[in-house]
Amino acid sequence: MGLGLVDGRGCGACNVCCVVPKIDEPALQKLPGCRCPNALDDGSCAIYDERPQTCRSFYCGWRLLDWVDDRLRPDRSGIFIRLTGDKALVTGEYPFAMMVTALSRNSLNAPGLVETILTAINAGIATYLVVPGPPGYTSCRMPLNRALREVAARHDAPAVLASLGELHSKTEANIGKTRPVILTVHGITGGLPNER
């Protein structure tokens, strides 16, 4: 389970990563769930040659993991998989956790999603279901490994899909507890602008 780019998979017109995650660095700040102002309608980037390092180094799980089903390209499936090295989320032998963001409830029916989650859980990769909050707000996440361990061990795809639906509902019920995301103030000296 390497982390090199998967041959034959390119972003094409997909720019889900220009919408879903927060970007917070001096060169570019964007709230989660808000489209980057540099993202163009054709999927390209208006500042591609000068894009910040965060954008240069990011690849979604569909681009990085060959065992993620080919049909799960984010713009086609409504599933955005990203990897995180956050030590609070990583468990087991792999140096990453897999965050599976369902952009809508119907995305749980995306072909190949159940099989991808089964592969991750049975390999011992910490896997989380993520439900986005409103634009500019935090998301809610639910750990899947413990909740799906038994059905994953049996490779019971219908039971996994049913459980994902229930877990999505439980996670979605917490959307009211999300908080506004505060971006870092970069490059300001002498206090905030209105305090100078």
C-alpha positions as CSV (number, residue, x, y, z in Angstrom):
1,M,0.0,0.0,0.0
2,G,2.3,2.7,-1.3
3,L,1.8,6.4,-1.5
4,G,3.1,7.1,-4.9
5,L,0.7,8.5,-7.5
6,V,-1.5,5.9,-9.1
7,D,-0.7,5.4,-12.8
8,G,-3.5,6.4,-15.1
9,R,-5.3,8.6,-12.6
10,G,-5.3,12.3,-13.2
11,C,-7.3,15.1,-11.7
12,G,-8.8,16.1,-15.1
13,A,-11.7,18.6,-14.4
14,C,-12.0,17.5,-10.8
15,N,-11.2,20.3,-8.3
16,V,-13.1,19.1,-5.2
17,C,-9.9,19.7,-3.3
18,C,-10.4,23.4,-4.2
19,V,-13.6,23.4,-2.3
20,V,-13.7,20.9,0.6
21,P,-10.6,21.5,2.7
22,K,-9.5,24.6,4.6
23,I,-6.4,26.2,3.3
24,D,-4.6,28.5,5.8
25,E,-1.2,29.7,4.8
26,P,0.1,33.2,4.0
27,A,-0.2,32.7,0.2
28,L,-3.8,31.6,0.3
29,Q,-6.6,31.4,2.8
30,K,-9.8,29.6,2.1
31,L,-12.5,28.4,4.5
32,P,-13.7,24.7,4.3
33,G,-16.6,24.2,2.0
34,C,-15.9,27.5,0.1
35,R,-14.7,27.4,-3.4
36,C,-11.2,28.8,-3.9
37,P,-11.4,32.1,-5.7
38,N,-8.7,30.8,-8.1
39,A,-10.7,27.7,-9.1
40,L,-12.0,28.0,-12.6
41,D,-15.2,26.5,-13.9
42,D,-13.3,24.1,-16.2
43,G,-11.5,22.6,-13.2
44,S,-8.2,24.5,-13.8
45,C,-6.5,27.0,-11.5
46,A,-6.0,30.7,-12.3
47,I,-2.7,30.7,-10.4
48,Y,-1.5,27.2,-11.2
49,D,2.1,28.1,-11.8
50,E,2.3,30.2,-8.6
51,R,-0.1,28.1,-6.5
52,P,0.9,27.8,-2.8
53,Q,2.8,24.8,-1.4
54,T,-0.3,23.4,0.2
55,C,-1.9,23.0,-3.2
56,R,1.3,21.8,-4.9
57,S,1.8,19.0,-2.4
58,F,-1.8,17.8,-2.0
59,Y,-3.2,14.7,-3.6
60,C,-6.4,13.0,-2.6
61,G,-6.6,9.4,-1.6
62,W,-8.0,8.5,-5.1
63,R,-4.7,9.7,-6.6
64,L,-2.5,8.1,-4.0
65,L,-3.9,4.7,-3.2
66,D,-4.3,2.1,-5.9
67,W,-6.7,0.1,-3.9
68,V,-9.2,3.0,-3.7
69,D,-11.8,2.0,-6.4
70,D,-11.2,3.8,-9.7
71,R,-14.8,4.9,-9.8
72,L,-14.3,7.1,-6.6
73,R,-12.9,10.1,-8.4
74,P,-14.3,12.9,-6.1
75,D,-16.2,15.0,-8.7
76,R,-17.9,11.9,-10.1
77,S,-18.6,10.0,-6.9
78,G,-19.2,12.7,-4.3
79,I,-16.6,11.0,-2.1
80,F,-13.5,12.9,-1.2
81,I,-10.8,10.8,0.4
82,R,-7.9,12.4,2.1
83,L,-5.1,11.1,4.2
84,T,-3.9,12.7,7.4
85,G,-0.9,12.1,9.6
86,D,-2.6,13.6,12.6
87,K,-1.3,11.5,15.5
88,A,-4.6,11.9,17.4
89,L,-6.3,10.0,14.5
90,V,-3.7,7.5,13.3
91,T,-3.8,4.0,14.8
92,G,-2.0,0.8,13.8
93,E,1.0,0.3,11.6
94,Y,0.2,2.8,8.9
95,P,1.4,6.4,9.2
96,F,-1.9,7.9,8.1
97,A,-5.6,7.8,8.7
98,M,-8.1,7.8,5.9
99,M,-10.8,10.5,6.0
100,V,-13.8,9.6,3.8
101,T,-15.9,12.8,3.2
102,A,-19.4,12.1,1.9
103,L,-20.4,15.2,0.1
104,S,-24.0,14.1,0.3
105,R,-26.0,11.3,1.9
106,N,-26.4,9.7,-1.6
107,S,-22.6,9.6,-2.0
108,L,-22.6,6.6,0.3
109,N,-24.0,4.6,-2.7
110,A,-21.0,5.4,-4.8
111,P,-19.8,2.3,-6.6
112,G,-16.7,1.0,-5.0
113,L,-17.0,2.9,-1.7
114,V,-18.0,-0.1,0.4
115,E,-15.1,-2.2,-1.0
116,T,-12.6,0.6,-0.4
117,I,-13.7,1.0,3.2
118,L,-13.6,-2.7,3.7
119,T,-10.0,-2.8,2.3
120,A,-8.9,0.0,4.6
121,I,-10.5,-1.4,7.8
122,N,-9.4,-5.0,7.2
123,A,-5.8,-3.6,6.6
124,G,-6.0,-1.9,10.0
125,I,-6.0,1.7,8.6
126,A,-7.8,4.1,10.9
127,T,-10.8,5.2,8.8
128,Y,-13.3,8.0,9.5
129,L,-16.6,9.0,7.9
130,V,-16.7,12.8,7.6
131,V,-19.8,14.9,7.1
132,P,-19.0,18.5,6.1
133,G,-20.5,21.3,8.1
134,P,-22.0,24.4,6.4
135,P,-19.4,26.4,4.4
136,G,-16.9,28.0,6.7
137,Y,-17.6,25.6,9.6
138,T,-15.9,22.6,11.0
139,S,-17.0,19.1,9.9
140,C,-18.1,16.1,11.9
141,R,-16.4,12.8,11.8
142,M,-17.2,9.3,13.0
143,P,-14.5,6.5,13.5
144,L,-15.5,3.5,11.4
145,N,-13.0,0.8,12.4
146,R,-14.7,-0.3,15.7
147,A,-18.2,0.2,14.4
148,L,-17.7,-1.8,11.2
149,R,-15.1,-4.3,12.5
150,E,-17.4,-7.4,12.6
151,V,-19.1,-6.8,9.2
152,A,-15.8,-5.9,7.6
153,A,-14.2,-9.1,8.8
154,R,-17.1,-11.0,7.1
155,H,-16.8,-8.8,4.0
156,D,-20.5,-8.2,4.3
157,A,-21.0,-5.4,1.9
158,P,-24.8,-4.9,2.4
159,A,-24.3,-4.7,6.2
160,V,-21.4,-2.2,5.7
161,L,-23.6,0.0,3.5
162,A,-26.5,-0.2,6.0
163,S,-24.2,0.7,8.8
164,L,-22.7,3.6,6.9
165,G,-26.1,5.0,6.5
166,E,-26.8,4.8,10.2
167,L,-23.4,6.2,11.0
168,H,-23.9,9.1,8.5
169,S,-27.2,9.9,10.2
170,K,-25.5,9.9,13.7
171,T,-22.7,12.1,12.4
172,E,-25.0,14.4,10.6
173,A,-27.0,14.9,13.8
174,N,-24.0,16.7,15.2
175,I,-23.8,19.3,12.4
176,G,-25.5,21.8,14.8
177,K,-22.4,21.5,17.0
178,T,-19.9,22.6,14.4
179,R,-18.0,25.8,14.9
180,P,-17.0,28.6,12.5
181,V,-13.4,28.1,11.3
182,I,-11.0,30.9,12.2
183,L,-8.2,31.4,9.8
184,T,-4.7,32.4,11.1
185,V,-3.8,36.1,10.7
186,H,-0.5,35.9,8.7
187,G,2.2,38.6,8.5
188,I,0.6,41.2,10.8
189,T,2.9,42.8,13.3
190,G,1.9,45.2,16.0
191,G,-1.5,43.7,16.8
192,L,-4.6,43.3,14.7
193,P,-5.2,45.9,11.9
194,N,-7.8,47.8,13.9
195,E,-5.5,47.9,17.0
196,R,-2.7,49.8,15.3
